[in-house]
Amino acid sequence: MSTYDFTTLRSRLHMGASKWVPMERAGVTDPDVIPFSVADMDLLVAPEIIAAIREAADFGVYGYTGMDEAFRAALIGWMERRHGWTVDPGWLVSNFGVVHAAGQAIHAFTKPGDAIVTQTPAYPPFKRITENSGRTFLANPLRRTDRGYELDLNHLEDLCRRPETKLLFLCSPHNPTGRVWTREELTAIAHICRRNGVLIFSDEIHCDFIAPGHTHTVLATLDEETAHNCIMGTSASKTFNLAGLATATTIIPDQGLRRQFRAKTDGYTGGFNGYFGLAASRAAYEHGEPWLSAFLEHLKGNFELCKAFLADRFPSVWTAPWEGTYLLWADFSSLGLDPEAQMRFMRDEAGLWLDEGTMFGPEGIGFERFVLACPRHHLEKALERLDDAARRQGLPR
């Protein structure tokens, strides 16, 4: 049994928490109703990280702070131990978040009117920051099969051949479907992009959540050519639930790309990180592996519970196989509801606050995304509410 606490839930109502604010505005007060939407954890942070934040707070001076040698060594050690990637400390660039870094890449490597490709259903900020920057968003829809999702490489090649296509946002592992791309799939993507002069921004923030039997491959480890045609966004924020501390790192092996990216840094981040974010992230990288191992066991149990429950009570609901991330992607179109009615049913009848599939593009219609990084007893209550609501409404299952 784990010595870590994965049962305590702290309400984040009235704290400005992005995940909880919509419930607060709707007047939800039921302590059994928690959100399963925004991808952060409703679990206590590792005690080693809390101790590091307290020590940093006790110091009493919180001025501008950047990566130091100790932080770099901690991150590099993590990448070496967990992912077999030897990172040069000179490759590291500070950012406040991976989405922030992706936006920085847009302005560093593209111009208005250029196009950016990503696989859909897609993490919503990719489309938003592309279009808000005056660039064109190109969807490369994944193909759904009985086994899960597959890449459409021929279509990707067609999109990358377009002269306006300059950048690919790769989500690896993929959000929301949970796909962990194989080395062969990543190699095919990398070759297509190199042939067509398309740079890859690889968002690998979910890389530490990998299901048994699967392996995450850091894109830059494929070969030297790929390493010099990609930039990689990473952070301890997803793995250890530190998103509110706004600290991330972009890893860029190629000197020329790094110089272009850094040229935008002063205007976007000022070249520093959050004081507490650096302290917490260093502690996570240095001391967080036992906690992560325990969490992955907890997460596996949550996935097994959810999958079994849906198979028993909602046999017509298809769920994507769990390969990575802490996200469950499930197709509820068999309920026979249009997207607006499905959202109202989930929230008003079942008391489930989810990320609706429509947020991820037209390929997500009928789907719901569940964040399963939560106490199991709250997940069990939520699933029972879903079943009760469907019975009351007489919905097909």
Buried (B, 14 or more C-beta within 10 A) or exposed (E): EEEBEBEEBEBBBEEEBEBBBBBBEEEBEEEEBBBBBBBBBBBBBBBBBEEBBEEBEEEEEEEEBEBEEEBBBBBBEBBEEBBEBEBEEEBBBBBBBBBBBBBBBBBBBBEEEBBBBBBBBBBBBBBEBBEEBEBBBBBBBBEBEEEBBEBBBEBBBBBBEBEEBBBBBBBBBBBBBBBBBBEEBBBBBBBBBBEBEBBBBBBBBBBBBBBEEBEBBBBBBBEEEBBBBBBBBBBBBBBBBBBBBBBBBBBBBBEEBBEBBBEBBEEBBEBBBBBBBBBBBBBBBBBBBEBBEBBBEBBBBBBEBBBEBBEEBBEEBBBBBBBBBBBBBBBBBBBEBEBEEBBEBBBEBBBBBBBBBBBBBEBBBBBBBBBBBBBBEBBBBBBBBBBEBBEEEEBEB
